[in-house]
């Protein structure tokens, strides 16, 4: 197995174990699925954070309107009574008017929050630092955990217009959002290694050789973005270590220069009377030991 450190631009994403005989086309598909799955979990988790505080979303016809406008237009949320959290709710008005304010009770909110936090940890970028690999099965398990928690709190289900419901059923509409720009489509995805594009009809060993114990950086890009920036020769940690060594060496040289300015006066070659004493045979006489 070869260990791939997957990056998007210069940002670490996850570690992925694979085999050298894997086709680049198949590898690209697997990496894109994990990458997009992590984005989906991030979007759902952000919405669940809001669900915990303000309850389900208003339907599109009410979304964004003020209370006065809703009353004037005589609009009613048909899902308000249908979607009730287990254990009841308390009112907590959404300041931006996206959700109906029916906040789940503390116990149900804790279930949602704990599950979301665990799911975030399962796909966190910090896994790279601990040398932990990520698989698509782990991403799916994180999604299933969130789905289960939402079902516990809302056994009748969330309204079909709620972003969480749409994300969990893969019916989300991200048009016009930044989230759409972050997604990488498998058809336009590219993998790059050492500044070279990896072509779909090739195998991984065509680029990495036959050493299946290696760890390499693979960069994910979209078609048309051009070649991602090359990795620096030294890592940030190695660069700091090298700079610290250089600083210590400079300090040592400064101290040696200071010592040389004075200590040479005590050397025999700097003694102007040394030659005269040698001619008289007095160079080995220790006067202090004779007269003290």
QUIPE-V906863 format. One record per run of one state. SS is the DSSP state (@ for helix, = for strand, . for the rest). FROM is the first residue (numbers start at 1). LEN is the number of residues. If there is no record, write none. Layout:
ss=SS from=FROM len=LEN
ss=SS from=FROM len=LEN
This chain:
ss=. from=1 len=1
ss== from=2 len=7
ss=. from=9 len=2
ss== from=11 len=8
ss=. from=19 len=4
ss== from=23 len=1
ss=@ from=24 len=31
ss=. from=55 len=2
ss== from=57 len=1
ss=. from=58 len=9
ss=@ from=67 len=7
ss=. from=74 len=15
ss== from=89 len=3
ss=. from=92 len=7
ss== from=99 len=1
ss=. from=100 len=2
ss== from=102 len=3
ss=. from=105 len=1
ss=@ from=106 len=17
ss=. from=123 len=2
ss=@ from=125 len=3
ss=. from=128 len=5
ss== from=133 len=1
ss=. from=134 len=2
ss=@ from=136 len=18
ss=. from=154 len=9
ss=@ from=163 len=6
ss=. from=169 len=9
ss=@ from=178 len=5
ss=. from=183 len=3
ss=@ from=186 len=3
ss== from=189 len=5
ss=. from=194 len=2
ss== from=196 len=3
ss=. from=199 len=4
ss== from=203 len=1
ss=. from=204 len=1
ss=@ from=205 len=4
ss=. from=209 len=6
ss== from=215 len=8
ss=. from=223 len=13
ss=@ from=236 len=31
ss=. from=267 len=1
ss=@ from=268 len=3
ss=. from=271 len=3
ss=@ from=274 len=6
ss=. from=280 len=7
ss=@ from=287 len=5
ss=. from=292 len=1
